[in-house]
């Protein structure tokens, strides 16, 4: 299931999916979405989390071992896999696809990608993750959307910005 970043809180309120794929080149929004999923999972008893930075030389066997390893502190854990380039390679794609196709109810697979394009959603591994859970595509804020985005963010923080201030911030960004 695909949702926009602003729809993620409502989707999390309905219940946790076994897999989340968060993808986009907006680091702030990506981190906020990741934090929301982690907080929702922790509220559901996922008290342990392991973070895997999957760079070019990442050993994907470690992820499989981590998912199979019983926890000393919790029966449920979050596997937080971060793909800076958005490309897990052949071995990584196989591991992620296998995990998505046979999800463990005691493991929440959270994959985040800093690089993303519309073509990537058609890859086998990304399709498998999206089918098994939730895909959140984070697209850059367009210049014409920036004033509204800034205003909404300021209002969410409890501020009441004047239109001139919002325009000035948008111009400077």
SEFI-54150 format. One record per residue (C-alpha): residue in one letter; x, y, z. Coordinates in steps of 0.05 Angstrom, whole numbers, plus 5000, padded with zeros to 4 digits. Each point is the difference from the previous one (the first is absolute). Example, Ala and Ser with C-alpha at 12.3 -4.5 7.8 and 13.67 -1.06 7.14 Angstrom:
# SEFI-54150
a524649105156 s502750694987 
# end
This chain:
# SEFI-54150
x500050005000 x502750694982 x498850605044 x502550724999 x504150235060 x494250415027 x495649374998 x504949585040 x497550185070 x492849794981 x502649354969 x504049855064 x493850125043 x496449454962 x505549515019 x507049804984 x502049684935 x505749495001 x504150404950 x501250744987 x503950284941 x501450745009 x503350314939 x502050704979 x505550514996 x497150475054 x504149805062 x495650385050 x493549704975 x503249314995 x502450035072 x493250255024 x496549424966 x505149515028 x498950295070 x492549934993 x500449274981 x504949855057 x495750365051 x493849624977 x503749345002 x502850145070 x492950165024 x498149304974 x505549655039 x505850024951 x505150215052 x506449774966 x502850304936 x506249864960 x502550494947 x503549754938 x503450504954 x500149614935 x505750314961 x503349684939 x504049515043 x494449815047 x499649265017 x492749824990 x501049355038 x500450435063 x492850244989 x497649284993 x503749805063 x497350605038 x492949834980 x500949275022 x503450175065 x495349975060 x500050625043 x502050005073 x495750605017 x493949994954 x496149514959 x499050534946 x505350424965 x500950504945 x505149884945 x501750704976 x503649934933 x502750634969 x501850024926 x503650664986 x500349874925 x493449644995 x503549404969 x500849385042 x503549614945 x498049304976 x501149665067 x496550545040 x494150014952 x499249245010 x500450065076 x495050575004 x495249664951 x500349355041 x498750385065 x494150364969 x496949374970 x500549625066 x499450525055 x501449805072 x494450275045 x505250185053 x504350424953 x498350664969 x504250124938 x501350754991 x503850164936 x501850724983 x503250244936 x503250684990 x499749944924 x493549884964 x496850074932 x493349784970 x503649444962 x502549705065 x492949835023 x499749494943 x506049595023 x498549315027 x502650135070 x496450675009 x493649704973 x500649425049 x500950485058 x494250444978 x495449394993 x501949745068 x499150665036 x500250754989 x503950424949 x501050735018 x502850394941 x502950675022 x500650484942 x503650675004 x495850605019 x498950404936 x501550755000 x492650184990 x498149555060 x505550275046 x496150595030 x494249555020 x504849475026 x503750515043 x493550295026 x497349315019 x506549815034 x500150655040 x492749925020 x501249285022 x505550275045 x495050475032 x502250634963 x495550494964 x504350254942 x498350634962 x499449914925 x506050454987 x504449585045 x497949364965 x501450324932 x506850245023 x502049325026 x497649664936 x504150494958 x506249885042 x499449254995 
# end
